[in-house]
Amino acid sequence: MADIKDPENTILMELKNGTVVIELLADVAPEHTKRMKELAREGAYDNVCFHRVIDGFMAQTGDVEHGDMEDGFNVRRAGTGGSDKPDLPAEFSKLPHARGTLGAARSSNPNSANSQFFINFKDNDFLNGQYTVYGRVISGMEHVDAIVKGEPPEAPDRMISVKVAADA
């Protein structure tokens, strides 16, 4: 596993093939970082599906309202919800949407990010300055690459568990 420098700002995401270690960028996007840790600590991300996975682009997940595969799951509704918390204002930066970065998913309103996020499969520079970047995969990107593709996937993969490293 990766060398974790700041356990309080590191996420451990358990997927079917192994652990993905994500370094959160609290200095770049403090509110998005805080929200991800809050939802992880509540267990809200556990068993949430990857509802939109586009080969060569990104894997999207985090709909804690409709994406929990253990609690009234309906794949058609996955991706349409958020959490019971208010939407977040955009925290745009100069950081590029490079392979392995975490971006905040949102509607056409830049200030509508809530709980959903995506992990870039490749450098997606066309997203730069339009979506908040608030983390990067530092270990386990091969597990992200192996997520079942589809919009939605026929049999979606899920985040088995999501924890803050300081709590693990």
C-alpha positions in Angstrom: 0.0 0.0 0.0 1.0 3.6 -0.5 3.1 5.6 2.0 0.3 7.6 3.8 1.7 11.0 4.8 -1.5 12.5 6.3 -4.0 9.8 7.5 -6.6 12.4 8.3 -6.7 13.5 4.7 -6.4 10.0 3.1 -9.3 7.8 2.0 -9.2 4.0 1.8 -11.7 2.8 -0.8 -12.2 -1.0 -0.8 -13.1 -2.3 -4.2 -13.6 -6.0 -5.3 -10.0 -6.3 -6.4 -8.3 -4.4 -3.6 -7.8 -1.1 -1.9 -7.6 2.3 -3.6 -5.7 4.9 -1.6 -6.8 8.5 -2.2 -4.9 11.6 -1.0 -7.4 14.4 -0.4 -6.3 17.9 -1.2 -7.6 19.9 1.8 -5.4 22.9 1.0 -7.0 23.1 -2.5 -10.6 22.2 -1.9 -11.3 22.2 1.9 -15.1 22.0 1.7 -15.1 19.0 -0.7 -12.4 17.3 1.4 -14.5 17.8 4.6 -17.7 16.5 2.9 -16.0 13.3 1.6 -14.6 12.6 5.1 -17.9 13.3 6.7 -19.8 10.9 4.4 -17.0 8.2 4.8 -17.2 8.5 8.6 -21.0 8.0 8.4 -20.6 4.9 6.3 -22.7 6.6 3.6 -20.4 5.6 0.7 -20.3 1.9 1.7 -21.9 -0.3 -1.0 -22.6 2.6 -3.4 -22.3 1.6 -7.0 -20.3 3.0 -9.9 -23.3 4.1 -11.9 -21.5 5.8 -14.9 -18.2 4.3 -16.1 -16.9 5.4 -19.5 -13.9 3.6 -20.8 -11.0 6.0 -21.5 -12.8 8.8 -19.5 -13.9 8.3 -15.9 -15.7 6.2 -13.3 -18.5 8.0 -11.4 -20.0 7.1 -8.0 -21.1 8.6 -4.7 -24.9 8.8 -5.1 -25.6 7.9 -1.4 -29.3 8.6 -1.9 -30.0 6.1 -4.7 -26.8 4.2 -5.3 -26.6 2.0 -2.1 -26.7 -1.6 -3.6 -27.8 -2.9 -0.2 -30.7 -0.5 0.5 -33.6 -0.3 -2.1 -31.2 -0.1 -5.1 -32.5 0.8 -8.5 -29.8 1.2 -11.1 -32.0 3.6 -13.2 -32.1 6.1 -10.3 -28.5 5.8 -9.4 -26.7 9.0 -10.3 -29.8 11.2 -9.7 -29.3 11.9 -6.0 -26.9 13.2 -3.5 -26.8 13.3 0.3 -29.0 14.9 2.9 -26.4 17.7 3.2 -26.4 21.0 1.3 -24.7 21.4 -2.1 -21.2 22.7 -2.1 -19.8 25.8 -3.8 -17.3 25.2 -6.5 -13.6 25.2 -5.4 -12.0 25.5 -8.8 -8.2 25.5 -9.0 -5.3 25.3 -11.5 -4.9 21.6 -10.8 -5.5 19.6 -14.0 -7.9 16.7 -14.3 -5.1 14.2 -14.7 -5.3 10.4 -14.6 -6.2 9.3 -11.1 -7.6 12.6 -9.9 -10.9 12.9 -8.1 -13.4 15.4 -9.5 -16.6 16.6 -7.9 -19.6 15.5 -10.0 -22.3 18.2 -10.4 -25.2 19.4 -12.6 -24.8 22.3 -15.0 -24.8 24.6 -11.9 -21.1 24.9 -10.8 -22.2 25.1 -7.2 -24.3 21.9 -7.2 -21.7 19.3 -6.1 -22.9 17.2 -3.2 -21.7 13.6 -2.7 -21.0 12.3 -6.2 -17.5 12.2 -7.6 -15.5 10.7 -10.4 -12.0 9.3 -10.9 -10.3 10.1 -14.2 -9.0 7.1 -16.2 -6.8 9.5 -18.2 -5.8 13.1 -18.5 -9.1 15.0 -19.2 -7.8 18.5 -19.7 -11.1 19.7 -21.2 -12.5 19.5 -17.6 -9.9 21.8 -16.2 -11.4 24.8 -14.4 -14.9 23.5 -14.7 -15.1 20.8 -12.0 -13.5 20.8 -8.5 -10.4 18.6 -8.2 -10.1 17.5 -4.6 -8.1 14.3 -4.5 -5.7 11.9 -6.3 -5.2 8.2 -6.3 -1.8 7.4 -4.8 -2.1 3.6 -4.9 -4.5 1.1 -6.4 -5.3 2.8 -9.7 -5.2 -0.7 -11.3 -8.4 -1.5 -9.3 -10.1 1.6 -10.6 -9.1 0.7 -14.2 -10.8 -2.7 -13.6 -14.3 -1.3 -12.7 -17.1 -2.6 -14.9 -17.9 -0.1 -17.7 -21.3 1.1 -18.7 -23.9 3.9 -18.4 -25.1 2.3 -16.3 -23.2 -0.9 -16.2 -25.4 -4.0 -16.5 -23.9 -5.4 -13.2 -22.2 -2.4 -11.6 -19.2 -2.6 -9.3 -19.5 -0.9 -5.9 -17.4 0.7 -3.2 -17.4 -2.0 -0.6 -16.2 0.4 2.1 -14.8 3.9 2.2 -12.9 5.0 5.3 -10.7 7.8 6.5 -7.2 6.3 7.0 -6.9 7.9 10.4 -9.9 5.8 11.5 -8.9 2.5 9.9 
